[in-house]
Amino acid sequence: MAPMAVALLACNGIFGLDALTLEGDAGGSGGTGGSGGTGGSPGTGGSGGSAPALKVTALAAGGGHTCALFDSGLVKCWGDNTGGILGLGDKGNHRGDALYEMGNALPGVDLGGNYIASSVFAGANHSCALLSSKLKCWGQNGSGRLGLGDLATRGGEQEEMGENLPAVQLGEMAIATGVAAGSAHTCAYLNTGLVKCWGANGWGQLGQGDLHNRGNGPGEMGEELPKIAFDASFQPTGIC
C-alpha cells in the first residue's frame, strides 16, 4: 500500500507528513479469513475482502515515545514504555525498537467502554487522550501529573487501563477541550474558558503563585484545583 498523506496539527500550523506503518484494524493480529477471505494475514479476513486501512489524523511526540490518533478514535503509542507510558498494560516492554512490533502488531490503547478519542497528547513520560466528555491520562505519575490524586503510575498493568483508568476530575460541569502535557505537569483548557494545571510546580509552572505540586494527593483536583488567574482583560481561547 502506498503511503498516504497525513495532516499533522501543531500549535503553529499544519504540516504534511508521510504515514507510518500503522494501518490495519483496531490493533489486533490478523484473524482467520471467512468465505473467500485470506486467513492469517494482518487486517485481512471476512467475506472475500480486506479491512480498510485506518487513517492517522494526529500525532503527539513525548520525551521518548509517540502516540497516533486514528480517524476511528483509536490511539496507538510506541517507543519508551517505562512505567506503562504506552498504556498497553505491560511496563518496560518497549515498542518500535524491534521487527514486527508496528502495524497490526502494535496494540491500541484501551480507554474503556465505547469511548472514542478525539485528541491525543504526550508529555515527557505520560500521555493523555480527550474523549467525548472525559480526559484520561496514563504513564508515569511523579508529582501527580496524571491528575488522579495520587502518585501511582498507570498503564503498566492490564487492570490499570480500560474502565479502571479514572478520568481526570476538573470540576462540576467542566469539560476539557484542549490539553498541553509538559515534562511533569499537565494543563487543560476547559469549556468554561478556564485553564487549570496540575502536577509538578517546582518553578511555578502551575501558575498559582507558589511552588506546591497539585494532583498528587486527595482533595487537590476537581473543584479544589484552582484556575489560573489571568488579567481580567485577557481571555484565553485555547492551550498549546
Salt bridges, closest charged atoms under 4 A:
ASP80 OD1 - HIS94 ND1 3.63
ASP90 OD2 - ARG95 NH2 2.83
ASP150 OD2 - ARG154 NH2 2.90
GLU157 OE2 - LYS91 NZ 3.55
ASP210 OD2 - ARG214 NH2 2.82
